[in-house]
Amino acid sequence: MIQKLTLTPKEAAEAMGISLPLVYSLCKQSGFPCIHIGRKIVIPTSGLNAWLNQQAAEK
């Protein structure tokens, strides 16, 4: 089975338990792992996990 390398903003919102507008807001912030491909936004799962761990460590 192939594991997904990226998530859509909707999938990321569901995975993190936050709203879709908040994910889009995070995508505009420096340091949040997202890739813009044309008008599409994808969020690498490895980058998201690392970012979440970093956020948790800072608190």
DOVEXKE-566613 format. One record per residue (C-alpha): x, y, z; chain; residue number from 1. Coordinates in Angstrom, 3 decimals, always signed. Layout:
<zazas>
+----------+----------+----------+-------+-----+
:        u :        v :        w : kette :  nr :
+----------+----------+----------+-------+-----+
:        X :        Y :        Z :     A : NUM :
...
+----------+----------+----------+-------+-----+
</zazas>
This chain:
<zazas>
+----------+----------+----------+-------+-----+
:        u :        v :        w : kette :  nr :
+----------+----------+----------+-------+-----+
:   +0.000 :   +0.000 :   +0.000 :     A :   1 :
:   +1.273 :   +3.443 :   -0.918 :     A :   2 :
:   +1.167 :   +6.048 :   +1.824 :     A :   3 :
:   +0.182 :   +9.577 :   +0.790 :     A :   4 :
:   +3.100 :  +11.985 :   +0.626 :     A :   5 :
:   +0.919 :  +15.100 :   +0.675 :     A :   6 :
:   -2.422 :  +16.221 :   +2.043 :     A :   7 :
:   -4.921 :  +18.684 :   +0.666 :     A :   8 :
:   -5.775 :  +21.579 :   +2.986 :     A :   9 :
:   -9.102 :  +19.861 :   +3.726 :     A :  10 :
:   -7.367 :  +16.601 :   +4.649 :     A :  11 :
:   -4.854 :  +18.489 :   +6.802 :     A :  12 :
:   -7.663 :  +20.327 :   +8.600 :     A :  13 :
:   -9.408 :  +17.040 :   +9.338 :     A :  14 :
:   -6.173 :  +15.385 :  +10.473 :     A :  15 :
:   -5.339 :  +18.250 :  +12.843 :     A :  16 :
:   -8.914 :  +18.810 :  +14.010 :     A :  17 :
:   -8.959 :  +22.463 :  +12.959 :     A :  18 :
:  -11.005 :  +24.487 :  +10.498 :     A :  19 :
:  -10.205 :  +24.754 :   +6.811 :     A :  20 :
:   -9.886 :  +28.575 :   +6.977 :     A :  21 :
:   -7.294 :  +28.167 :   +9.734 :     A :  22 :
:   -5.249 :  +25.820 :   +7.512 :     A :  23 :
:   -5.324 :  +28.401 :   +4.719 :     A :  24 :
:   -4.225 :  +31.045 :   +7.237 :     A :  25 :
:   -1.334 :  +28.821 :   +8.355 :     A :  26 :
:   -0.298 :  +28.353 :   +4.711 :     A :  27 :
:   +0.296 :  +32.108 :   +4.525 :     A :  28 :
:   +2.640 :  +32.027 :   +7.529 :     A :  29 :
:   +6.370 :  +31.625 :   +7.172 :     A :  30 :
:   +7.573 :  +28.248 :   +8.376 :     A :  31 :
:   +4.375 :  +26.306 :   +7.738 :     A :  32 :
:   +5.092 :  +23.465 :   +5.299 :     A :  33 :
:   +2.967 :  +23.944 :   +2.214 :     A :  34 :
:   +3.666 :  +23.860 :   -1.482 :     A :  35 :
:   +1.854 :  +25.979 :   -4.050 :     A :  36 :
:   +1.517 :  +24.231 :   -7.405 :     A :  37 :
:   -0.258 :  +26.717 :   -9.593 :     A :  38 :
:   -3.463 :  +27.445 :   -7.707 :     A :  39 :
:   -3.346 :  +24.152 :   -5.814 :     A :  40 :
:   -1.912 :  +23.866 :   -2.307 :     A :  41 :
:   -0.497 :  +20.612 :   -0.950 :     A :  42 :
:   +0.969 :  +19.954 :   +2.472 :     A :  43 :
:   +3.742 :  +17.352 :   +2.760 :     A :  44 :
:   +2.901 :  +14.854 :   +5.498 :     A :  45 :
:   +6.507 :  +14.655 :   +6.702 :     A :  46 :
:   +6.757 :  +18.447 :   +6.879 :     A :  47 :
:   +3.453 :  +18.710 :   +8.708 :     A :  48 :
:   +4.538 :  +16.128 :  +11.288 :     A :  49 :
:   +7.837 :  +17.949 :  +11.834 :     A :  50 :
:   +6.064 :  +21.320 :  +12.114 :     A :  51 :
:   +3.563 :  +19.937 :  +14.642 :     A :  52 :
:   +6.364 :  +18.409 :  +16.736 :     A :  53 :
:   +8.245 :  +21.718 :  +16.662 :     A :  54 :
:   +5.123 :  +23.616 :  +17.741 :     A :  55 :
:   +4.555 :  +21.187 :  +20.595 :     A :  56 :
:   +8.171 :  +21.480 :  +21.749 :     A :  57 :
:   +7.943 :  +25.279 :  +21.860 :     A :  58 :
:   +4.961 :  +25.253 :  +24.199 :     A :  59 :
+----------+----------+----------+-------+-----+
</zazas>
